[in-house]
Amino acid sequence: MVSAERPHPLTPLVQAWIWLVGAALSLGRQLLDAPQDLIALRLSELPPWTLGFLLVMATSLGLNLWRWWTTRFVVTDHELRVEHRGLQHESKRVAYTRIQSVDITQPFAARLLGMAQLTIDVGADSPIRLQYLSRSRAAALRDALLHRAHGRRPPADAAETSAWDDTGAADRVLLRVPPGELLLGAVLSHELLLLVAVTATPLVVGLVAGGELLLVAGGVIPLLLAIGGFLSKRVIGQYNYTLAETPAGLRISRGLASLSSGTVPVHRIQAIRIAEPVLWRRIGRARVDLAVLGLGGLTADEDQAGSSSIMLPIGRPADVRVALQAVWPNLALDAVPLTPAPTRARPLAPLTLRTIAHGWDAHVVVLRRGWWTRTTWIIPHARLQSALIEQGPLARRLDVAQVALLTGELVGRATTLMEAAEARAFVFAELRRARTARADELLGAP
């Protein structure tokens, strides 16, 4: 009989660590100011806010302890079972065939104690989170679940774990991004330029208007703090970024204060987006995002740690090729011929017409547009779900049309402009290619 396991015994402390840190800081300050008063102080003599703080902390610890005591999980030959045996009994049973991905996250407090959270994606249902396991147990359980989900026998060897890295002996590291590259990308980002413009404008106005030097200087400090916070957040969120190839899929780990590690099965990737901001293009850099089935929307920027659609936060053309080859080995993006939009469509895109183009080869369809941020969508024919032709009054007069391709996992739509007759021919041909590619995929054709 398979025995049930509880999460790590220190889980309640990790879940309430912010309260414990606050209490330690408060008591430490009083001890430094007046140690004799703190020793002689009675509970009834504490200020109301201190009593309230201690009450909230004790309540949080008590609830977390109760949740830990009543939580168990069982790993059988056929399913994962998570049980909560409190006032109301609850049992979640997940067949291994339903598991889409298993991610490991090490928040700051858990990381210090050698612990990690396991997040199990089961498709349409809410993800199952096990808080917290020892780092080695989380890695071993992650590998076992992913192997069972793919119909393979779990590995016999224990997984190797680290507080700074999540690559095992069997993983093949494809890419690592140094902190200098992350800092370079942050310095040349649109968000930093906007931040500087918004915060520096009042300072410039104050100087021009003859404001007091002290008042103007007082505005410099918040500006520097905002810039420093922005740059550090970008670097911390994607610090030690690593892309590795594993038997279960592509493993992406990142983060300084909190280390997150996610494994993406390649067959769940619906599309890839390559973003090239105008300043990044000057130095030959780009970012790569993945549209993954079940992940939801694409990440808006590089700040986010934890679950993220970012496959490559910043990279040179060679790094982008490595990332693309890791997903689709047959893809040669530079060899895909691109057809530009017709010149008579300029009234519909007066500033970006020269950047709009589309093309395809035997495996993917490619759409590109944008000047401020040039965006390239790469969609495998087998992942295309629908295509849409749109023509407004002006487009009909110009005899052009906008074509949108959808996979179900894109934020917005991948669009391009074509001549009206070409648009209809392109859509029908692309739908045929999609049907053929899906049929070949089901039959196991290369």
C-alpha angles and dihedrals in degrees: 000000000000112000124226121244131211124214118261113301092236092059094104091055093050092048091052098035095120091060092047092051090049092051092047092051092047095049092042091054092050091046091054094045099045116354094174092054092050093052093049095041117115126213092245090056095057117111115260093248091054091050090049091049093050091047093052091046093050091047092050092049091048094050092046091048091050091049091050093048093050097044123091135160131201128199111204133172092266110025149011114243123196115189133191110194104185130116086317120034117228128180125186116196119193122186112220091237089066095056111109101177141343120214133189122214125185110194116200098263094043091048092056090055096044095253136128142189121238118212116193117196111209099178119250095009124081113277118261115237124198109199113217134355131162110272093248093047092048092052093046093048091046092054093045093051094047092049092049091046089058094045095254131128113261115253116265095213120081115252118255113236138186138181089233105036138029102198116122131208092263094049121101111216111220103173141009123185115213119222090246091064091050091050091048091052092049093049091052096042125119091232093061092049090051091047092051092046094050097044098039097049095077089050092053091047090049093052093047091048091052096250124177113282091227091053092049092045088052089061093053093066095058089046092053091045091051092049092046092048092049094049094045092048091053092049096041095048095054099027116144091008109190130183113196136173114232134173089257097048140278114338118207119188128178145148140090106212093026119025116211126187124187131180117211118195106224094225090063094059108108101179143344126230122202114197121195114181114206095252092046090054089060090063098033100253132139141171125230124210130187125219100209125187108256096008094099125208126015119256112262098214145357096266097087122102123188119031108019140156092221111117096174119012093198133347147155121254090267090054091050090052091051091051093049093047090052089061102034113015092189094056118112102176095181090056095056107104112230124208115209124227116266115269093234088067090071094107088061094051108015096167103033105034094109090056096054116099142138138198145152144202134191093293112028145021118226128205123183133183143138137081105204087046114009108214125196119192118200114192124177112229090236092058097051111114104177144349129214133199116204128188125176124190094273093045091052090050090051091044092234132119139200117236121203124193120200133193099174095249101069125108102229117343136293103241140177139174124243141159109281096246092045091050093057092046091047094051095048092046092047092050089052091050089050093052092048093048092050092049091049089049092053091049091048096244116164 
